[in-house]
Each structure stands twice: as C-alpha cells, then as structure tokens.
Amino acid sequence: MTPAELSRAVQRAVRGAVADGELSVTVPERVVVRAPMPGEGGGGETDLACDVALRIAKEAGRPPREVAEVLRRRLVGLPGVGGVEIAGAGFLNVVLTRAARAELVGKVRGQGQGEWLGSVLATGGTAVAPVALRAAGGVRAAVVVEALERILPAGGVAGRSEDGAGEPRAEVIRPRPVPVEVRHERERHEGHQERGAVSSASQEWRTLTARLGPDEARWVLLRAARHDAVRLPVRPVQRESNGRFRVQYAYARTCAMTRNARELGFAGEPGDVGAGAGGGWEVREVREVWAAIAEYPGVVEAAARHRAPDRVARHLEVTADAWLRCHDVCPPLPVGEEKPSAVHRARLALAEAAGTVLAHGLHLLGISTPERL
C-alpha cells in the first residue's frame, strides 16, 4: 500500500462515516498521507501517518481524537493494514503488514517508472490545467524550467514549453539569479571577462559546464530552493560531502548489487526481510529505506505543484543516505560462507527499488545515472 492508496482509503472512510451519520463534515478533496522520514516521530513503528482528523474536527464539532477513532475503526482490517493507532492530538498512525511492505517494493521494482508514478498519483482529484513555463532569464531559470518540464507531467500536471499551442496560462519561473563570469569568444585573446548579467543563458551554461561538468552544474542550480542564493563551487568534488556524488554513488552501488547477485546465481524478489539474523522490517535502517521509497511519488507531486525541483534533489539525498546506511546494517549479498537465501533476495529487491527511485529522480533533474563509479 502506497501513501496515495491509503489517502484514498481514508477519503472513503470519511465518506462512509458521513453517509452513516457518524460525522457531519465535508469530505476533503485531498488527504495528506506520508511516511515518517528519518528523525521524525512515530515510535519507530509507524509506516504511514495522516492528520485528517485534526483538519476536520472543527467542522465535525468534536475533539480530534474522537474523529480519529471513528476513522480508525473503518481503516482497521483493510487489506495491507496491520494496525491503526491514534497518536498525539489525533494523528492516525498506520502500521502495514509485511506483505504490504513487500508489495510496494515489488510495484516500484517491477514496473516502468512512468507506470508506477502514474498509478500512485492517479488520486481522482480535480484536473489541473496545462501550464506553459517561461524562464525569466539567466542560466538558473533556464535549468529550472528544463527540469520542471519533466517534473510536471511526472507529478500529474500537464506542462508544455512556452511555444506549445493552446496554453490556457503561462508562468514565469524567476529563481534568484546566479552570477556567472562569461568569457566571450571575441575577447578571449585579449584576456577580458564580462559579467554573466549581460550574457545569455547559453553562454553561462557553457561556462559552467566547462568548469563543473553538466551533472554538477545542474545539481548546484537545482538543489537550492528558488529563493535561496547558490554558491558555485570552484570545481566538482567527488566525495561524500557532495550530495550529487552520494546520490550517483548510491545508485551505482544498487547496480553493483544486482550484478554481483547475478554472478552468485540469484536475483531480487520482494518478500519478508524479517527472517534471519541481523535484519528485518523492524530494523530502523530498513524502515527508513522503505519510507523514502514510499514517499517519493508524493515528493514528485509536491515538486510539480510548487514548481520546486529542489524537493526532488533533497529527497534523492535522503533516499541515498538511507540505502547506504541500510546496506551497511543489512547487506543484500551473502557474507563469507553464507548461501543466498530468501532474505538476501528480499533485501536485493529493496535495494533495486531504491535504485529505481534514485534513477528516476536523477532523470527528472537531467542528471546522468552511471551504473559504475
């Protein structure tokens, strides 16, 4: 079960409670369900959380915890739901069954990336009108628009370039500009430089890629929120302190796991990672990887809605870091004299699902996905 699927289940629970007279509220058009990320609450046991009871309690004229209890009774026993608890002022904390966790891994790993995102983002909400994007000027705006033209359709928004026909509205993307020193061809022999403020975005792009390479240049321009300043590095850094390098490295490691497993004669297969010593769904690092995978479609949707590619970049860092920690604690490959088992196949499938998220996110940002580093 994905956050989007549980969101629809919660909507049905509210609608059913209204139909049966248990609640007198307007059914929300959108119910936010998300997986707690590293460092958040939930007692380490929550897979998905929802605050809908707090949002509708005032209209219902009842305390949020009472509203949450009405919905809890309707959610308990749904396929894939192992338990529902009420936390704090009225949060619904949902624990999924082991089979449901494995099912999500299989959906991500086994389907095409576009099919997977399309299925989980099909929430049945109000259709969003197509938008046309126009860069305000400068290389940062141009790169942000380029990324958004991939992110918008992935996040359920119909977007086309400014030159498309029949656009009902247009948006100017105006991030905080980046000063880039550009050396014009006719002035190179004279040794003069001219500020990027008077140069074209294409000239600025050529300057940045000559200095940083296309992957690092895109990451630097997209990683910061649009209103934040961007500090251009002197040169690309291939080390863990560089988020782009960590994400590409983590993806390459998932590819290496698949290659090495093939040499050992086994393949990934979604299943119960709870069997065997040293692993299990209860392990924090495993849950963090699963949460990052489950949350990704919602991140893409939010990035499209808010025109914010930085949300994708930051989530890729979260996913990469979670998987690298999980790899250290619960390695997908047999160690020493171990023989490949169902546990290893399940862990490998989890790694491959994380790799799918990393590859898709890098593609949305226009950054390469090297299988070897």
C-alpha beads as a LAMMPS data file, in Angstrom:
LAMMPS data file: protein, C-alpha beads

373 atoms
372 bonds

1 atom types
1 bond types

-500.0 500.0 xlo xhi
-500.0 500.0 ylo yhi
-500.0 500.0 zlo zhi

Masses

1 110.0

Atoms # bond

1 1 1 0.000 0.000 0.000
2 1 1 1.367 3.400 -1.002
3 1 1 0.628 6.750 0.686
4 1 1 -1.647 7.595 -2.263
5 1 1 -3.603 4.346 -1.845
6 1 1 -4.036 4.938 1.894
7 1 1 -5.086 8.517 1.141
8 1 1 -7.923 7.195 -0.989
9 1 1 -8.828 4.686 1.747
10 1 1 -9.025 7.488 4.330
11 1 1 -11.227 9.529 1.991
12 1 1 -13.553 6.539 1.650
13 1 1 -13.585 6.174 5.445
14 1 1 -14.619 9.815 5.877
15 1 1 -17.250 9.478 3.158
16 1 1 -18.618 6.313 4.774
17 1 1 -18.749 7.936 8.204
18 1 1 -20.676 10.870 6.746
19 1 1 -23.095 8.556 4.914
20 1 1 -23.748 6.591 8.124
21 1 1 -24.274 9.740 10.195
22 1 1 -21.179 9.278 12.362
23 1 1 -19.645 12.532 11.121
24 1 1 -21.116 15.696 9.683
25 1 1 -18.299 17.165 7.588
26 1 1 -17.313 17.942 4.024
27 1 1 -15.234 15.115 2.597
28 1 1 -11.755 16.583 1.924
29 1 1 -10.715 16.715 -1.724
30 1 1 -7.175 15.813 -0.716
31 1 1 -5.954 13.789 2.257
32 1 1 -2.264 14.010 3.051
33 1 1 -0.708 10.669 3.979
34 1 1 3.029 10.338 4.314
35 1 1 5.714 8.046 5.596
36 1 1 7.645 9.414 8.587
37 1 1 11.149 10.258 7.475
38 1 1 14.386 9.749 9.471
39 1 1 14.394 11.735 12.689
40 1 1 10.594 12.090 12.891
41 1 1 8.278 10.623 15.466
42 1 1 6.006 7.623 15.276
43 1 1 7.735 5.440 17.798
44 1 1 9.727 3.707 15.074
45 1 1 6.749 1.505 14.233
46 1 1 4.594 3.786 12.071
47 1 1 4.672 3.187 8.327
48 1 1 2.195 5.874 7.248
49 1 1 0.633 8.788 9.112
50 1 1 -2.358 11.065 8.459
51 1 1 -3.645 14.246 10.141
52 1 1 -7.114 14.337 8.557
53 1 1 -8.899 14.050 11.934
54 1 1 -7.291 17.284 13.113
55 1 1 -8.298 19.017 9.886
56 1 1 -11.998 18.092 10.007
57 1 1 -12.559 18.067 13.778
58 1 1 -13.669 21.713 13.980
59 1 1 -16.319 21.227 11.270
60 1 1 -17.417 17.990 12.951
61 1 1 -17.754 19.801 16.281
62 1 1 -15.931 17.011 18.091
63 1 1 -12.442 16.532 19.594
64 1 1 -9.865 15.352 17.031
65 1 1 -9.222 12.109 18.898
66 1 1 -12.931 11.195 18.731
67 1 1 -12.949 11.865 14.995
68 1 1 -9.768 9.803 14.653
69 1 1 -11.396 6.902 16.494
70 1 1 -14.346 6.933 14.061
71 1 1 -11.916 6.677 11.152
72 1 1 -9.625 4.184 12.886
73 1 1 -12.433 1.661 13.180
74 1 1 -13.053 1.907 9.436
75 1 1 -9.389 1.505 8.497
76 1 1 -8.582 -1.474 10.726
77 1 1 -8.839 -4.687 8.777
78 1 1 -8.359 -3.174 5.314
79 1 1 -6.085 -5.254 3.081
80 1 1 -2.480 -4.402 3.858
81 1 1 -3.257 -2.628 7.131
82 1 1 -1.739 -4.387 10.130
83 1 1 -2.886 -1.872 12.733
84 1 1 -4.001 1.720 13.297
85 1 1 -3.221 3.763 16.397
86 1 1 -4.179 7.282 17.448
87 1 1 -1.208 9.399 18.464
88 1 1 -0.908 12.839 19.973
89 1 1 -3.826 15.193 19.408
90 1 1 -5.428 12.913 16.828
91 1 1 -2.934 11.621 14.277
92 1 1 -3.722 8.314 12.610
93 1 1 -0.586 6.147 12.638
94 1 1 -0.835 3.135 10.349
95 1 1 1.314 0.022 10.501
96 1 1 1.274 -2.069 7.340
97 1 1 1.551 -5.810 7.084
98 1 1 4.851 -7.297 5.978
99 1 1 3.164 -8.407 2.761
100 1 1 2.041 -4.835 2.040
101 1 1 5.576 -3.519 2.500
102 1 1 6.913 -6.150 0.146
103 1 1 4.113 -5.382 -2.334
104 1 1 5.216 -1.741 -2.564
105 1 1 8.801 -2.832 -3.191
106 1 1 7.543 -5.058 -5.989
107 1 1 5.484 -2.256 -7.554
108 1 1 8.454 0.080 -7.647
109 1 1 10.952 -2.503 -8.806
110 1 1 8.778 -4.407 -11.266
111 1 1 7.007 -1.655 -13.185
112 1 1 8.238 1.009 -15.523
113 1 1 8.964 4.214 -13.650
114 1 1 6.295 6.126 -15.560
115 1 1 3.685 3.421 -14.967
116 1 1 4.464 3.284 -11.258
117 1 1 4.221 7.039 -10.741
118 1 1 1.108 7.235 -12.892
119 1 1 -0.658 4.560 -10.848
120 1 1 0.114 6.058 -7.438
121 1 1 -0.574 9.649 -8.475
122 1 1 -3.973 8.844 -10.016
123 1 1 -5.857 10.127 -6.983
124 1 1 -9.027 11.062 -8.846
125 1 1 -8.750 14.706 -7.787
126 1 1 -9.596 17.814 -9.762
127 1 1 -7.768 18.004 -13.086
128 1 1 -5.019 20.608 -13.257
129 1 1 -4.989 22.910 -16.282
130 1 1 -1.917 22.679 -18.511
131 1 1 0.737 25.281 -17.831
132 1 1 3.363 26.907 -20.005
133 1 1 6.677 27.757 -18.403
134 1 1 8.981 30.605 -19.339
135 1 1 12.429 31.276 -17.910
136 1 1 12.845 34.821 -16.612
137 1 1 16.415 34.942 -17.898
138 1 1 19.783 33.593 -16.891
139 1 1 21.113 30.083 -16.682
140 1 1 19.483 29.149 -13.385
141 1 1 15.986 29.966 -14.621
142 1 1 16.628 28.052 -17.846
143 1 1 17.812 24.933 -15.994
144 1 1 14.894 25.073 -13.534
145 1 1 12.383 25.310 -16.405
146 1 1 14.081 22.409 -18.192
147 1 1 13.733 20.241 -15.076
148 1 1 10.145 21.324 -14.442
149 1 1 9.121 20.309 -17.950
150 1 1 9.965 16.742 -16.888
151 1 1 8.716 17.026 -13.296
152 1 1 5.281 18.468 -14.080
153 1 1 3.955 15.528 -16.140
154 1 1 5.589 13.051 -13.719
155 1 1 3.756 14.795 -10.879
156 1 1 0.389 14.778 -12.605
157 1 1 0.477 18.286 -14.082
158 1 1 0.184 18.799 -17.838
159 1 1 3.040 21.074 -18.783
160 1 1 4.390 22.196 -22.134
161 1 1 7.025 24.599 -23.332
162 1 1 6.061 28.224 -23.929
163 1 1 5.852 27.653 -27.687
164 1 1 3.139 24.978 -27.328
165 1 1 -0.282 25.649 -28.798
166 1 1 -3.455 26.289 -26.855
167 1 1 -1.928 27.025 -23.449
168 1 1 -4.571 28.436 -21.079
169 1 1 -1.983 30.174 -18.876
170 1 1 1.727 30.810 -18.618
171 1 1 4.088 31.072 -15.664
172 1 1 7.376 32.908 -15.478
173 1 1 9.948 30.959 -13.467
174 1 1 12.120 33.507 -11.690
175 1 1 14.633 31.927 -9.298
176 1 1 17.265 34.006 -7.592
177 1 1 19.887 34.611 -10.318
178 1 1 23.400 33.207 -10.219
179 1 1 26.301 35.475 -11.210
180 1 1 28.410 33.690 -13.795
181 1 1 31.509 35.206 -15.342
182 1 1 31.489 34.571 -19.074
183 1 1 34.452 34.997 -21.392
184 1 1 33.213 35.928 -24.851
185 1 1 34.852 34.276 -27.809
186 1 1 35.977 37.554 -29.387
187 1 1 37.574 38.709 -26.117
188 1 1 39.407 35.550 -25.114
189 1 1 42.631 36.577 -26.798
190 1 1 42.522 39.941 -25.035
191 1 1 42.007 38.290 -21.619
192 1 1 38.878 40.325 -20.777
193 1 1 35.905 38.969 -18.881
194 1 1 32.328 40.160 -18.841
195 1 1 29.717 39.559 -16.133
196 1 1 27.011 36.959 -16.721
197 1 1 24.329 39.587 -16.136
198 1 1 24.819 40.766 -19.714
199 1 1 25.377 37.340 -21.213
200 1 1 22.902 34.777 -22.469
201 1 1 21.848 31.686 -20.542
202 1 1 23.537 29.508 -23.155
203 1 1 26.846 31.317 -22.682
204 1 1 26.540 30.954 -18.914
205 1 1 25.738 27.246 -19.338
206 1 1 28.828 26.686 -21.496
207 1 1 30.950 28.425 -18.888
208 1 1 29.505 26.381 -16.009
209 1 1 29.766 23.026 -17.766
210 1 1 33.352 23.717 -18.781
211 1 1 34.110 24.353 -15.106
212 1 1 31.882 21.811 -13.353
213 1 1 30.550 19.378 -15.963
214 1 1 26.823 19.138 -16.806
215 1 1 25.810 16.895 -13.879
216 1 1 27.394 19.059 -11.184
217 1 1 26.175 22.268 -12.834
218 1 1 22.559 21.058 -12.887
219 1 1 22.724 19.759 -9.328
220 1 1 24.138 23.033 -7.984
221 1 1 21.482 25.090 -9.769
222 1 1 18.578 22.820 -8.771
223 1 1 19.494 21.697 -5.241
224 1 1 18.798 25.051 -3.568
225 1 1 15.270 26.421 -3.244
226 1 1 14.494 29.021 -5.875
227 1 1 14.577 31.952 -3.434
228 1 1 17.924 30.855 -1.943
229 1 1 21.299 32.003 -3.178
230 1 1 23.516 29.492 -4.987
231 1 1 27.220 29.289 -4.240
232 1 1 29.058 27.950 -7.241
233 1 1 31.917 25.577 -6.348
234 1 1 35.330 26.099 -7.867
235 1 1 35.350 22.546 -9.200
236 1 1 33.263 19.356 -8.873
237 1 1 34.047 17.326 -5.772
238 1 1 33.841 13.529 -5.909
239 1 1 33.370 12.882 -2.213
240 1 1 30.612 12.149 0.300
241 1 1 30.148 15.814 1.200
242 1 1 28.761 16.340 -2.316
243 1 1 25.070 15.379 -2.449
244 1 1 25.125 14.761 -6.202
245 1 1 28.050 12.377 -5.853
246 1 1 26.355 10.498 -2.969
247 1 1 23.180 10.024 -4.990
248 1 1 25.011 8.804 -8.087
249 1 1 27.262 6.597 -5.951
250 1 1 24.280 5.057 -4.141
251 1 1 22.614 4.305 -7.479
252 1 1 25.807 2.748 -8.830
253 1 1 26.005 0.597 -5.679
254 1 1 22.475 -0.742 -6.255
255 1 1 23.536 -1.676 -9.808
256 1 1 26.634 -3.384 -8.422
257 1 1 24.459 -5.394 -6.017
258 1 1 22.391 -6.675 -8.940
259 1 1 25.484 -7.590 -10.964
260 1 1 27.154 -9.364 -8.042
261 1 1 23.980 -11.244 -7.147
262 1 1 23.693 -12.439 -10.729
263 1 1 27.220 -13.822 -10.508
264 1 1 26.201 -15.650 -7.318
265 1 1 23.214 -17.139 -9.100
266 1 1 20.269 -15.297 -7.542
267 1 1 18.023 -12.325 -8.237
268 1 1 15.962 -9.928 -6.195
269 1 1 12.493 -10.994 -5.139
270 1 1 10.197 -8.860 -2.940
271 1 1 9.435 -10.640 0.276
272 1 1 9.775 -10.711 4.024
273 1 1 13.131 -9.271 5.063
274 1 1 12.280 -10.064 8.675
275 1 1 13.552 -13.628 8.612
276 1 1 17.107 -14.441 9.590
277 1 1 19.584 -12.812 11.932
278 1 1 20.654 -9.206 11.590
279 1 1 17.704 -7.953 9.545
280 1 1 14.000 -7.370 9.425
281 1 1 11.346 -4.747 8.831
282 1 1 11.741 -3.710 12.448
283 1 1 15.321 -2.538 11.807
284 1 1 15.389 1.254 11.667
285 1 1 17.604 1.422 8.593
286 1 1 15.292 -0.899 6.642
287 1 1 12.231 1.141 7.585
288 1 1 13.970 4.354 6.527
289 1 1 14.668 2.983 3.052
290 1 1 11.075 1.801 2.715
291 1 1 9.807 5.210 3.878
292 1 1 11.971 7.016 1.320
293 1 1 10.664 4.774 -1.469
294 1 1 7.035 5.142 -0.369
295 1 1 7.289 8.918 -0.040
296 1 1 8.886 9.559 -3.425
297 1 1 5.718 9.848 -5.576
298 1 1 4.323 12.413 -3.147
299 1 1 7.582 14.347 -3.331
300 1 1 7.359 14.463 -7.138
301 1 1 3.740 15.586 -6.928
302 1 1 4.665 18.362 -4.467
303 1 1 7.637 19.400 -6.613
304 1 1 5.285 19.746 -9.588
305 1 1 2.640 21.597 -7.611
306 1 1 5.092 24.073 -6.057
307 1 1 7.406 24.277 -9.112
308 1 1 10.256 23.167 -6.857
309 1 1 12.872 20.787 -8.337
310 1 1 14.875 21.189 -5.121
311 1 1 12.353 18.918 -3.364
312 1 1 13.308 16.082 -5.683
313 1 1 17.038 16.703 -5.182
314 1 1 16.756 16.755 -1.387
315 1 1 14.654 13.583 -1.353
316 1 1 17.240 11.819 -3.500
317 1 1 19.825 12.643 -0.833
318 1 1 17.509 11.205 1.842
319 1 1 16.989 8.037 -0.213
320 1 1 20.685 7.597 -0.992
321 1 1 21.754 8.104 2.618
322 1 1 19.064 5.745 3.906
323 1 1 20.034 2.997 1.481
324 1 1 23.755 3.311 2.182
325 1 1 23.077 3.004 5.922
326 1 1 20.788 0.022 5.307
327 1 1 23.407 -1.661 3.131
328 1 1 25.893 -1.473 5.989
329 1 1 23.461 -2.976 8.518
330 1 1 21.560 -5.456 6.309
331 1 1 23.765 -6.299 3.315
332 1 1 21.840 -7.722 0.338
333 1 1 24.633 -10.152 -0.576
334 1 1 25.756 -13.184 1.418
335 1 1 28.766 -12.615 3.651
336 1 1 31.584 -15.118 3.975
337 1 1 30.319 -18.693 3.692
338 1 1 26.643 -17.735 3.691
339 1 1 24.439 -19.104 0.971
340 1 1 21.924 -16.876 -0.833
341 1 1 18.547 -17.083 0.892
342 1 1 15.084 -15.569 0.690
343 1 1 16.300 -12.815 2.997
344 1 1 19.026 -11.835 0.549
345 1 1 16.580 -11.868 -2.348
346 1 1 14.204 -9.590 -0.414
347 1 1 16.993 -7.207 0.561
348 1 1 18.230 -7.094 -3.019
349 1 1 14.708 -6.239 -4.226
350 1 1 14.602 -3.414 -1.663
351 1 1 17.953 -2.136 -2.960
352 1 1 16.704 -2.302 -6.540
353 1 1 13.551 -0.379 -5.602
354 1 1 15.723 2.312 -4.024
355 1 1 17.790 2.329 -7.206
356 1 1 14.618 2.853 -9.256
357 1 1 13.775 5.933 -7.177
358 1 1 17.318 7.299 -7.499
359 1 1 17.406 6.721 -11.256
360 1 1 14.005 8.289 -11.834
361 1 1 14.792 11.341 -9.712
362 1 1 18.129 11.906 -11.429
363 1 1 16.367 11.632 -14.789
364 1 1 13.847 14.297 -13.760
365 1 1 16.721 16.615 -12.863
366 1 1 18.536 15.878 -16.126
367 1 1 21.481 14.221 -14.371
368 1 1 23.142 11.024 -15.568
369 1 1 22.759 7.629 -13.884
370 1 1 26.144 5.910 -14.082
371 1 1 25.993 2.219 -13.258
372 1 1 29.654 2.221 -12.292
373 1 1 31.665 4.846 -10.433

Bonds

1 1 1 2
2 1 2 3
3 1 3 4
4 1 4 5
5 1 5 6
6 1 6 7
7 1 7 8
8 1 8 9
9 1 9 10
10 1 10 11
11 1 11 12
12 1 12 13
13 1 13 14
14 1 14 15
15 1 15 16
16 1 16 17
17 1 17 18
18 1 18 19
19 1 19 20
20 1 20 21
21 1 21 22
22 1 22 23
23 1 23 24
24 1 24 25
25 1 25 26
26 1 26 27
27 1 27 28
28 1 28 29
29 1 29 30
30 1 30 31
31 1 31 32
32 1 32 33
33 1 33 34
34 1 34 35
35 1 35 36
36 1 36 37
37 1 37 38
38 1 38 39
39 1 39 40
40 1 40 41
41 1 41 42
42 1 42 43
43 1 43 44
44 1 44 45
45 1 45 46
46 1 46 47
47 1 47 48
48 1 48 49
49 1 49 50
50 1 50 51
51 1 51 52
52 1 52 53
53 1 53 54
54 1 54 55
55 1 55 56
56 1 56 57
57 1 57 58
58 1 58 59
59 1 59 60
60 1 60 61
61 1 61 62
62 1 62 63
63 1 63 64
64 1 64 65
65 1 65 66
66 1 66 67
67 1 67 68
68 1 68 69
69 1 69 70
70 1 70 71
71 1 71 72
72 1 72 73
73 1 73 74
74 1 74 75
75 1 75 76
76 1 76 77
77 1 77 78
78 1 78 79
79 1 79 80
80 1 80 81
81 1 81 82
82 1 82 83
83 1 83 84
84 1 84 85
85 1 85 86
86 1 86 87
87 1 87 88
88 1 88 89
89 1 89 90
90 1 90 91
91 1 91 92
92 1 92 93
93 1 93 94
94 1 94 95
95 1 95 96
96 1 96 97
97 1 97 98
98 1 98 99
99 1 99 100
100 1 100 101
101 1 101 102
102 1 102 103
103 1 103 104
104 1 104 105
105 1 105 106
106 1 106 107
107 1 107 108
108 1 108 109
109 1 109 110
110 1 110 111
111 1 111 112
112 1 112 113
113 1 113 114
114 1 114 115
115 1 115 116
116 1 116 117
117 1 117 118
118 1 118 119
119 1 119 120
120 1 120 121
121 1 121 122
122 1 122 123
123 1 123 124
124 1 124 125
125 1 125 126
126 1 126 127
127 1 127 128
128 1 128 129
129 1 129 130
130 1 130 131
131 1 131 132
132 1 132 133
133 1 133 134
134 1 134 135
135 1 135 136
136 1 136 137
137 1 137 138
138 1 138 139
139 1 139 140
140 1 140 141
141 1 141 142
142 1 142 143
143 1 143 144
144 1 144 145
145 1 145 146
146 1 146 147
147 1 147 148
148 1 148 149
149 1 149 150
150 1 150 151
151 1 151 152
152 1 152 153
153 1 153 154
154 1 154 155
155 1 155 156
156 1 156 157
157 1 157 158
158 1 158 159
159 1 159 160
160 1 160 161
161 1 161 162
162 1 162 163
163 1 163 164
164 1 164 165
165 1 165 166
166 1 166 167
167 1 167 168
168 1 168 169
169 1 169 170
170 1 170 171
171 1 171 172
172 1 172 173
173 1 173 174
174 1 174 175
175 1 175 176
176 1 176 177
177 1 177 178
178 1 178 179
179 1 179 180
180 1 180 181
181 1 181 182
182 1 182 183
183 1 183 184
184 1 184 185
185 1 185 186
186 1 186 187
187 1 187 188
188 1 188 189
189 1 189 190
190 1 190 191
191 1 191 192
192 1 192 193
193 1 193 194
194 1 194 195
195 1 195 196
196 1 196 197
197 1 197 198
198 1 198 199
199 1 199 200
200 1 200 201
201 1 201 202
202 1 202 203
203 1 203 204
204 1 204 205
205 1 205 206
206 1 206 207
207 1 207 208
208 1 208 209
209 1 209 210
210 1 210 211
211 1 211 212
212 1 212 213
213 1 213 214
214 1 214 215
215 1 215 216
216 1 216 217
217 1 217 218
218 1 218 219
219 1 219 220
220 1 220 221
221 1 221 222
222 1 222 223
223 1 223 224
224 1 224 225
225 1 225 226
226 1 226 227
227 1 227 228
228 1 228 229
229 1 229 230
230 1 230 231
231 1 231 232
232 1 232 233
233 1 233 234
234 1 234 235
235 1 235 236
236 1 236 237
237 1 237 238
238 1 238 239
239 1 239 240
240 1 240 241
241 1 241 242
242 1 242 243
243 1 243 244
244 1 244 245
245 1 245 246
246 1 246 247
247 1 247 248
248 1 248 249
249 1 249 250
250 1 250 251
251 1 251 252
252 1 252 253
253 1 253 254
254 1 254 255
255 1 255 256
256 1 256 257
257 1 257 258
258 1 258 259
259 1 259 260
260 1 260 261
261 1 261 262
262 1 262 263
263 1 263 264
264 1 264 265
265 1 265 266
266 1 266 267
267 1 267 268
268 1 268 269
269 1 269 270
270 1 270 271
271 1 271 272
272 1 272 273
273 1 273 274
274 1 274 275
275 1 275 276
276 1 276 277
277 1 277 278
278 1 278 279
279 1 279 280
280 1 280 281
281 1 281 282
282 1 282 283
283 1 283 284
284 1 284 285
285 1 285 286
286 1 286 287
287 1 287 288
288 1 288 289
289 1 289 290
290 1 290 291
291 1 291 292
292 1 292 293
293 1 293 294
294 1 294 295
295 1 295 296
296 1 296 297
297 1 297 298
298 1 298 299
299 1 299 300
300 1 300 301
301 1 301 302
302 1 302 303
303 1 303 304
304 1 304 305
305 1 305 306
306 1 306 307
307 1 307 308
308 1 308 309
309 1 309 310
310 1 310 311
311 1 311 312
312 1 312 313
313 1 313 314
314 1 314 315
315 1 315 316
316 1 316 317
317 1 317 318
318 1 318 319
319 1 319 320
320 1 320 321
321 1 321 322
322 1 322 323
323 1 323 324
324 1 324 325
325 1 325 326
326 1 326 327
327 1 327 328
328 1 328 329
329 1 329 330
330 1 330 331
331 1 331 332
332 1 332 333
333 1 333 334
334 1 334 335
335 1 335 336
336 1 336 337
337 1 337 338
338 1 338 339
339 1 339 340
340 1 340 341
341 1 341 342
342 1 342 343
343 1 343 344
344 1 344 345
345 1 345 346
346 1 346 347
347 1 347 348
348 1 348 349
349 1 349 350
350 1 350 351
351 1 351 352
352 1 352 353
353 1 353 354
354 1 354 355
355 1 355 356
356 1 356 357
357 1 357 358
358 1 358 359
359 1 359 360
360 1 360 361
361 1 361 362
362 1 362 363
363 1 363 364
364 1 364 365
365 1 365 366
366 1 366 367
367 1 367 368
368 1 368 369
369 1 369 370
370 1 370 371
371 1 371 372
372 1 372 373
